[in-house]
Amino acid sequence: MALAGGNPLRDPRVRRLQKSNSNGSADQRRRLVQVYFTTPKDPDKPADHHGGLDEKLTAFINTAQSSVDMAIYQLELPNVTQSLLDAKNRGATVRVVTDIDILNDPKENPSFKQLQNAGIGVVGGNSNAIMHDKFVVVDKAAVWTGSWNFTVNDTYRYNNNGIAISSPELGRNCTATFEKMFNDKKFGPQRKPGGTTPRLTIGGAAVENYFAPEDGVAPKIIARLKPAAQTIDFMAFSFTDDDIGAAILARAQAGVKVRGVFETTGSETKYSEYGKLKQAGLDVLQDGNPYLMHHKVFIVDGKTVILGSFNFSQNAETENDENLLIIDDAALAQQFQAEFTRVYDQAKTKQ
């Protein structure tokens, strides 16, 4: 299926995951992945606040018949909040997990309190770090995830991605992790691995699904960067992990073409990998969005996409609650490549 042109928030960019071999079943081929990207404008105007990821997620939640489980760091969008209330009113079981500090902050928690007042269970956790997961499971059969928090800033000012995947297997993984937080109140390092299937096949495409900190996510990323033969492109909100940085540098030294865009905030600190990679001569840039570039994405050899809530940092690896997907699919990678090109070109104009 050819990708629709124009604004990606107005064109759903719905596509089938490509069949990886002739043995893929008809059911696999019918599985759909929908990818969305924000399109921030400068200056930001409230009149432009329509057609965004909030409307896509609302439509996603509105399909729920039996259950909605949401693990999200921030929620302030009225339409998304209303979609959860509507789901409960339809008879669906609605459960929410968030960060304990967000839940306890009167400036941050009105939407969560609205849900609680309606009888929806909301659990806050991870007092030592942050509950940073970003996923929604509908009817245990479809998952929404990506870099996007459910806020106005994230939707209309920041660069973000959202992806909806129809997969009961992925739904089971996310549900298992969700229940460790919601039922067992286990967050961050307290949570033990188990109950998930890290390697899946969805619509014929190979998918890896990991949760931090229990799954040791950073080594999984490095394992997919090391075989890179031609290109590594990345967009990083926070990139301070020395091991991931070293893996990228090693591939560049081996002749792989590396390009990267860093969120400007924090990129000039001694902890950021930006200075190290720049000094080594790699093509890395500070972003051109006057607000925030919030992606956490790698694209490897134009065929593999690494995405999710996971910032490339030690906190994400060892303390936070995070989720990550690694998807081997050239058509999906092409869509993320187009977003990278747009973000990279915008960063170039800032130099």
DRENDOVO-238121 format. One record per atom (N, C-alpha, C): z, x, y. Coordinates in steps of 0.2 Angstrom, whole numbers, plus 5000, padded with zeros to 4 digits. Layout:
N
ZXY
...
***
This chain:
351
500050044994
500050005000
500050045006
499550035011
499550075017
500150055021
500450105025
500950085029
500750045035
501149995038
500949965044
501050005050
500549995055
500650035061
501150005066
501250035071
501650015077
502350025076
502749985080
503449995080
503749985073
504150035070
504450035064
504949985063
505249965069
505749905069
505449835068
504849835070
504449775070
504049765064
503849825061
503449825055
503949845049
504049805044
504649815039
504549885035
503849905035
503749965031
503949955024
503849905021
503949885014
503449915010
503649955005
503249985000
503549984993
503149994988
503349994982
503450074980
504050084977
504050154974
503550164969
503250224970
502650244966
502850254959
502450234954
502550244947
502450314945
502950344942
502950414941
502550434935
502450384931
502050394925
501750334922
501350334917
500950274915
501450234911
502050254909
502550214905
502950174909
502950174916
503350134920
503250064919
503750024918
503649954917
503449914923
503249854921
503049814927
503649794931
504149784928
504749774932
504949824937
504849894934
504949944939
504549944945
503849934943
503349934948
503449884954
503849824952
503949774957
504549794961
504949844959
505549854963
505349874970
505649854975
505449874982
505949914986
505749954990
506149994995
505849985002
506349965006
506149955013
506550005017
506150045022
506350095026
506250075033
506850085037
506850075044
507050135048
506750145054
507050195059
507150165065
507650185069
507750165076
507250195080
507150165086
506650185091
507050185098
507450235099
507850235105
507350245111
507550205117
507250215123
507650245128
507350285133
507750305139
507350295145
507650255149
508350235149
508450175144
509050165141
509250105137
509350045141
509049995139
509149925143
509349875138
509849835140
509949775135
509449735133
508949725138
508349685137
507949705131
508049775129
507649795123
508049795117
508649765117
509049765111
508849705106
508249705103
508049655099
507549695094
507549665088
507049685083
507349745079
507949765080
508249825077
508549815070
508849875068
509049875061
509649825060
509949805065
510449745065
510149685062
509549675064
509149615062
508949615055
508749675053
508549695046
509149685041
509749715043
510349715039
510549635038
510549605044
510749535044
510349495039
509649505039
509249475034
509349495027
509549555026
509749585019
510349545017
510849545021
511549505019
511449435018
510949405022
510849335021
510549315014
510249365010
510049345004
510549344998
511249355000
511749364996
511949294993
512049284987
512249224983
512949224980
513049284978
513749284974
514249334977
513949394980
514449444983
514149484988
514549514993
514349564997
514949614998
514849674996
515249734997
515049775002
515449795008
515249835013
515749895014
515449955014
515850015016
515550045022
515850035027
515550055034
516150085038
515950145042
516350175046
516450135053
515950105056
516050065062
515649995061
515949945063
515549875064
515749845070
515249835074
515349795080
514849745082
514349745078
513749695079
513849625077
513849585082
514049515081
513549475076
512949495075
512549465071
512649485063
512849545063
513049575056
513649545054
514149545059
514749515057
514749435055
514249405059
514149335057
513849325050
513449365048
513049365042
513549365036
514149405037
514649415032
515049345032
515249315038
515549255038
515149205035
514449205036
514049155033
514049155026
514049225023
513949235016
514649205013
515249215016
515849185013
515749115013
515549085019
515449005019
514948985014
514549025011
514049005006
514449004999
515049034999
515349044993
515349104990
515049154993
514949224991
515649264992
515849304987
516449344988
516249404993
516549414998
516449465003
517049515004
516849575003
517449625004
517149685008
517649715012
517449765016
517949825016
517649885016
518049945017
517849985023
518350005027
518250045033
518750105033
518650135039
519150195041
519750165043
520350195041
520950165043
521050175051
520850225054
520950235061
520550185065
519950175063
519550125066
519850055065
520150035059
520449975058
521049965063
521350015064
521950005068
521850015075
521250025078
521150035085
520849975088
521249945093
521049885096
520349885099
520149945101
519449945104
518949945099
519149965093
518549975088
518649915083
519149875082
519249835076
519149755077
518849735083
518849665084
518349625078
517849655076
517449625071
517849625064
518149685063
518549685057
519149635057
519449625062
519949575063
519649505063
519049495065
518749425065
518649415057
518449465053
518349445046
518949435043
519449475044
520149465041
520449395043
520349365049
520549305051
520149245047
519549265045
519249215041
519349215034
519849265032
520049265025
519649315021
519249365024
518849415021
519349475020
519349505014
519749565013
519449625016
519849655021
519649725024
520149775022
519949825019
520349885018
520249945022
520649975025
520550035028
520850095025
520550155025
520850215021
520650275024
520850335021
520750405023
521050425029
521650425029
522050435035
522050515037
521850555032
521850625034
521150645036
520650605035
519950625037
519550565040
518950545037
518650485039
518350445033
518350385033
518050345028
517350335031
516850375029
516250385033
515650355029
515750325023
515250295019
514850245023
514250235021
513750185025
513350145019
513650095016
513250065011
513449985010
513049945009
513149875008
512849855001
513149824997
512949804990
512849724990
512349694989
512249624989
512149604982
512549554979
512449524973
512449584967
512749644969
512749694964
512049714962
511549704966
510849714963
510449744968
510649754975
510249784980
510749814985
510549874987
510949924991
510649934998
510949935003
510749955010
511150025011
510850075013
511250135015
510850175020
511050235022
510650275027
511150305032
510950325038
511350365042
511750315047
511550255048
511650205053
512350175052
512750185058
513350135058
513150075062
513550025061
513349955063
513649945070
513349985075
513549975082
512949965086
513049945092
512449945097
512150015098
512650065099
512350135101
511950155095
512150145089
511850175083
511150135082
511150075084
510550035083
509950045089
510150055095
509750055100
509750125105
510150165103
510150225107
510150285103
510350285097
510350345093
509750345088
509550405086
509050405080
509450395074
509250345070
509550335063
509050305058
509250305052
508750275047
509250225043
508850175040
509150135035
508650115030
508950115024
508450095018
508850045013
508449995011
508649945007
508249955000
508649954995
508349974988
508649914983
508149884980
508249834975
508349874968
509049874966
509149914960
509849894957
509949854952
510549844949
510949904947
510549954945
510950024943
511250054949
510850064954
511150084960
511750044963
511649974962
512149934964
512849944960
512749954954
513349974950
513650034952
513350084954
513650144956
514050134962
513750104967
514050084973
514650044972
514549994968
515149944967
515749984964
515550024959
516150064956
516550104961
516150144965
516450184970
516850134975
516550084977
516850034982
517550014979
517549994973
518149964970
518750014969
518550074969
519050134969
519450134976
519050114981
519350114988
519650044989
519349994987
519549924989
520149904985
520049914978
520649894973
521149944972
520950004971
521450064970
521650094976
521350084982
521550114988
521550194987
521050214984
520950294983
520350314988
520550354992
520050384997
520050464997
519450484999
519450565000
519550594993
519950654994
520150684988
520550654983
520850594984
521250554980
520850524974
520150514976
519750474971
519450524966
519450504960
519150544955
518450524953
518050564950
517350544948
517450504942
516850464941
516850424935
516550354937
516250324932
516050254933
515350244936
515050304937
514350304940
513850344936
513250324937
512750364934
512350394939
512450464940
512150504945
511350504945
511050504939
510350514939
510050444937
509650414941
509350354940
508550354940
508250304937
507550294938
507450224941
507150224947
507050164951
506350154953
506050104950
505350094951
504850154949
505150184944
504750244942
504850314945
505250304951
505450364954
506150394952
506250454952
506850494950
507350484956
507950464955
508450454961
509050484958
509350524963
510050554962
510550514967
511150494964
511550464969
512250494968
512550514974
513150554973
513650524979
514250534977
514850514982
515250574983
515450584989
515950634991
516650604992
517150654991
517050724989
517050724981
517050674977
517250684970
516650714966
516050704969
515450734965
515150794967
515550834972
515250894974
514550894977
514450864982
513850844985
513450904987
513750944991
513351004994
513051044989
513351064983
512951104978
512351064975
512350994975
511850954973
511250964978
511350964985
510850974990
510551044989
510951094988
510751164988
510251164982
510451134976
510051134970
509351114971
509251064976
508651034977
508251074983
508651114987
508251154992
508051224989
508351244984
508151314981
507451314978
507251264975
506551264972
506051254977
506151234983
505651224988
505151274988
504551254988
503951304987
503551304994
503551254998
503051255003
503451235010
503851185010
504151165016
504851135015
505251145020
505851105021
505951085029
505951025030
506050995036
506750955036
507150965041
507750925041
507950905048
508350855049
508650825055
509350815053
509750845058
510550855056
510950835062
511350785061
511850775067
512350825067
512650845061
513150895061
512950945055
512851005056
512651055051
513051115052
513651125048
514051175049
514151215042
513851185037
513951215030
513651275029
513951335028
513651395028
513251405021
513451375016
513051385010
512451345010
512351285013
511751255014
511351295019
511651315024
511251365029
510951425025
511351455021
511151515018
510551495013
510551435010
510051415005
509351405009
509451375015
508851365019
508551435021
508951485024
508751545026
508451585020
508651575014
508351615008
507651585007
507551525007
506951495006
506451515012
506651515018
506251545023
506051615022
506451655020
506351725019
505851735013
505851685009
505351685003
504651655005
504651635011
503951615013
503851535014
504451495013
504451425014
504451415022
504051365024
504051345031
504551295032
505051315037
505651285038
505651255045
505751195046
505851165053
506451125053
506751125059
507351085059
507551055066
507850995066
508050975073
508850955072
509250995077
509950985077
510150935083
510550895082
510950855087
511150905092
511050905098
511250955103
512050965103
512350905104
513150915104
513350945098
513751005100
514051045094
513651095091
512951095093
512551145090
512551215092
512951225098
512951295101
513651325099
514051285095
514751315094
514651365088
515151405087
515151455082
515051435075
515251375074
515251345068
514551315066
514151295070
513551265069
513051315066
512551295061
512051335058
511451345063
511451315068
510951315073
510851385075
511351415078
511251485081
511051535076
511351535070
511151575064
510451575062
510151515061
509451505059
509051515065
509151505071
508751525077
508751595078
509251635077
509251705077
508851735072
508851705066
508451725061
507651715061
507451675067
506751665068
506551605066
506951555063
506751495060
506551445066
506151395064
505851345069
506351295069
506951305073
507451255074
507551235081
507651175082
507651145089
508251105090
508551095097
508951045098
508650985100
508950925099
508550865099
508450845106
507950795107
507750775114
507950705116
508450675112
508650615113
509250625118
509250595124
509850605128
510450565126
510450525121
511050495118
511250545112
511050515105
511250555100
510650555094
510550615091
510150615085
510550615079
510650555076
511150545071
510850545063
510250565062
510050575055
510350625052
510350625045
510650675040
510150675035
509550715036
508950705031
508650775030
508550785024
508050845022
507450815019
506850845020
506250825017
505950895013
505950895007
505750955003
505050945000
504650995002
503950994999
503550935000
503750895005
503350825006
503450775001
503950784996
503950734991
504650714989
505150754992
505850734990
506250724997
506650664997
507050655003
507750655001
508150685005
508850685004
509150645010
509550595009
509750555015
510450525013
510750495018
511350455017
511850465023
512550455021
513050465027
513250535027
513050575023
513350645022
513050695027
513550715032
513350765036
513450835033
513050885035
513050945031
513650995034
514250975031
514851005034
515351005028
515851045029
516351055024
516850995024
516950965030
517350895030
517050845026
516350845026
515950795022
516050805015
516050875013
516050895006
516750885003
517250895007
517950895003
518450845006
518350815011
518850775014
518650695015
518050685018
517850625020
517550585014
517550515015
517150475010
516450475012
515950495008
515250495010
514850475004
514150455005
513750435000
513050465001
512650484996
512050524997
511550504991
510950494993
510350484989
509850544989
509550564983
509050614983
508450574979
507950564983
507350524980
506750564980
506450574974
505850604973
505250554973
504950544979
504350504979
503950524985
503350544984
502950564990
502850514995
502750454993
502550404998
503150385003
503750385000
504350385004
504450445008
504350505006
504350565010
503950565015
503350535015
502850525020
503150485026
503450435024
503750395030
504350435034
504750475030
505250515033
504950575037
504350595034
503950645038
503750625044
503450565045
503250535051
503850535056
504450515054
505050505058
505250575060
505150625056
505350695058
504850715063
504250705062
503750725067
503850705074
504050635074
504250605080
504850635084
505350645080
505950675082
505850755084
505450785080
505250855082
504850865088
504350825089
503950825095
504350805101
504850755101
505250745106
505650805108
505950835103
506350895104
505950955107
505350955105
504851005108
504750995116
504750935118
504650925125
505250945129
505850945126
506450965129
506551045131
506151075127
506251155127
506051185133
***
